[in-house]
Amino acid sequence: MSQEVPYKKLESGLLLEHTRESHAEGLEQLQKIVFPTLSGSELLKADHYRRHIQVFAEGQFVITDADKVIGMTTTMRTNFDFQNVHHSFSEIMGGGWMTNHDPEGEWMYGLDLGIHPDYRGRKLARELYVARQETAKMLGLRGQLIVGMLNGYGAVIDRMTADDYYHELLEGKRTDPTITPQIKIGFQPLDLIAGYVNDTACGNYGVLMKWEL
């Protein structure tokens, strides 16, 4: 998959393509829009995105509308320790610089994914997940790992524990705006992770998930 040509043309003129340096400033702005409750210290900046391209170009994707970045995802490769699953976003990503990327890693780790609010409801996130899975297959990896944000939990944090929320989700008694769609496309929940990010929407909780090939 070359960065010189489009990866995939989508509906209405949208284009899914590999991230280029010219996208970096737009990606920084999109982060602020997509993750409004995330701590500013954990938002990725333009220089971070330029570094990601240098480290693992084939794992970075954007969706553009007439050169405006309206969707994005960042990934790296890892040999994940399933016996020691608890970690934070900042830790695994090396403070945004992707210093923990392992070019021989057997899993693709999805660090973030977001769609501009004006473009949601058009299955664009699914397109990005599929592009990542296709890349993982091309590279001979085992599949994708993510920590999905428990984004419905913040609204009920004063009424229940994260463990109870998570187990109701697993039992089908509750839906979550982020985790439920991820399960529907093939991700399998593995564990609840406290303190993954600093974000009131999810009460700082994430769910470790995998989508095997």
C-alpha positions in Angstrom: 0.0 0.0 0.0 1.8 3.1 -1.2 1.5 6.6 0.4 1.6 8.1 -3.1 -1.9 6.9 -4.2 -5.3 6.7 -2.4 -5.9 3.6 -0.3 -9.7 3.6 -0.9 -12.3 5.9 -2.3 -15.4 6.1 -0.1 -18.9 7.6 -0.7 -19.5 11.3 -1.4 -16.0 12.0 -2.4 -14.4 11.0 0.9 -11.0 9.4 0.7 -9.4 6.9 3.1 -5.6 7.2 2.7 -2.4 6.7 4.6 -1.4 9.7 6.8 1.0 12.2 5.2 3.0 15.0 6.9 0.6 17.5 5.3 -2.2 16.1 7.4 -0.4 16.7 10.7 -1.9 20.1 11.5 -5.4 19.0 10.6 -5.0 15.9 12.8 -4.0 18.0 15.8 -7.2 20.1 15.4 -9.3 17.0 14.9 -8.1 15.5 18.2 -9.4 18.5 20.1 -12.9 18.1 18.4 -13.1 14.3 18.7 -11.9 14.0 22.3 -13.2 17.2 24.0 -13.1 15.8 27.5 -9.6 14.2 27.2 -6.9 15.8 29.2 -4.9 18.2 27.1 -1.7 16.5 28.1 -2.9 13.3 26.4 -4.0 14.9 23.1 -1.7 14.2 20.2 0.0 17.1 18.5 1.2 17.7 14.9 4.7 16.8 15.7 3.5 13.5 17.2 1.8 12.6 14.0 4.9 13.4 12.0 6.8 11.1 14.2 4.3 8.3 13.8 4.7 8.4 10.0 8.4 8.0 10.4 8.0 5.1 12.8 5.2 3.1 11.2 3.8 4.7 8.1 1.7 1.8 6.9 -0.2 1.8 10.2 -1.5 5.4 10.0 -4.7 6.3 8.2 -6.9 9.4 7.7 -10.2 10.0 6.0 -10.3 13.3 4.1 -13.0 15.4 2.5 -11.5 17.7 -0.1 -8.2 17.6 1.8 -9.9 18.3 5.1 -9.1 15.6 7.7 -12.4 14.3 9.1 -11.3 10.9 10.4 -8.1 9.3 11.7 -6.5 6.4 13.4 -3.0 5.8 14.8 -1.5 2.4 15.3 1.8 0.7 16.3 3.1 -2.9 16.5 3.6 -4.7 19.8 4.3 -8.0 21.4 1.7 -7.6 24.1 2.0 -9.2 27.5 -1.4 -10.7 28.2 -0.3 -11.7 31.7 0.2 -8.0 32.6 -2.6 -6.2 30.8 -2.9 -3.0 32.9 -1.2 0.0 31.4 -2.1 3.6 30.4 -2.4 5.2 27.0 0.6 7.5 27.8 2.7 4.6 28.9 2.2 2.4 25.9 2.5 5.2 23.4 5.6 6.7 25.0 4.0 10.0 25.8 2.7 10.3 22.2 6.0 9.6 20.4 5.4 5.9 19.8 8.7 4.9 21.4 7.3 1.5 22.3 6.6 0.5 18.7 8.2 -2.9 18.0 8.8 -3.4 14.2 8.7 -7.1 14.9 5.6 -7.0 17.1 2.9 -9.6 16.3 -0.1 -7.4 17.1 -1.3 -4.1 15.7 -2.2 -1.9 18.7 -4.8 0.7 17.8 -3.9 3.8 19.8 -6.8 6.0 18.7 -9.5 6.4 16.2 -11.9 9.3 15.7 -14.5 10.8 13.3 -15.5 14.4 13.1 -19.0 14.8 14.7 -20.4 16.2 11.4 -19.5 12.9 9.6 -20.6 10.3 12.2 -23.3 7.8 11.5 -21.8 6.9 8.1 -19.8 3.8 9.2 -16.5 5.6 8.6 -15.0 4.3 11.9 -15.7 0.8 10.6 -13.8 1.7 7.4 -10.8 2.6 9.5 -11.0 -0.6 11.6 -11.2 -2.7 8.5 -8.2 -0.8 6.9 -6.2 -1.6 10.1 -7.2 -5.3 10.0 -6.3 -5.5 6.3 -2.9 -4.0 7.1 -2.4 -6.5 10.0 -3.2 -9.3 7.6 -0.8 -8.0 5.0 2.0 -7.8 7.6 1.3 -11.3 8.9 0.2 -10.1 12.3 -2.2 -11.9 14.7 -4.8 -9.1 14.5 -5.6 -5.9 16.4 -5.6 -4.9 20.0 -7.3 -1.8 21.4 -8.4 -0.3 24.6 -11.9 1.0 23.9 -13.1 3.9 26.0 -16.0 3.1 28.3 -17.6 6.3 27.2 -21.1 5.7 28.6 -19.8 5.2 32.1 -19.1 8.8 33.0 -22.9 9.5 32.9 -23.6 6.9 35.5 -20.4 7.0 37.6 -22.3 8.3 40.6 -24.7 5.4 40.6 -22.6 2.3 39.9 -19.0 1.0 39.8 -17.1 0.5 36.6 -17.0 -3.2 37.3 -20.8 -3.4 37.5 -21.1 -1.3 34.3 -18.6 -3.5 32.5 -20.3 -6.8 33.5 -23.7 -5.5 32.5 -22.2 -4.6 29.2 -20.8 -8.2 28.8 -24.1 -9.7 29.8 -26.0 -7.7 27.2 -27.9 -5.7 29.8 -26.3 -2.4 28.8 -25.0 -0.8 25.7 -22.0 1.6 25.5 -21.6 4.2 22.7 -18.0 3.1 22.0 -17.6 -0.5 23.3 -20.9 -1.9 21.8 -20.1 -0.9 18.2 -16.6 -2.3 18.6 -17.9 -5.7 19.8 -20.3 -5.7 16.8 -17.5 -5.5 14.3 -15.5 -8.3 15.8 -13.6 -7.1 18.9 -13.6 -9.4 21.9 -13.5 -7.8 25.4 -10.7 -9.1 27.5 -10.4 -6.9 30.6 -11.4 -3.7 32.3 -8.5 -1.2 32.7 -8.6 1.6 35.3 -6.6 4.8 34.8 -6.0 4.2 31.1 -6.7 7.8 30.2 -7.6 11.1 32.0 -11.1 11.6 30.6 -14.3 12.3 32.5 -16.5 10.7 29.7 -15.3 7.3 30.6 -14.3 7.8 34.2 -10.7 7.1 33.0 -11.7 3.5 32.2 -11.0 1.5 29.1 -11.6 -2.1 27.9 -8.8 -4.2 26.5 -10.1 -5.9 23.3 -8.8 -8.0 20.5 -9.8 -8.8 16.9 -7.9 -11.8 15.7 -7.2 -12.8 12.2 
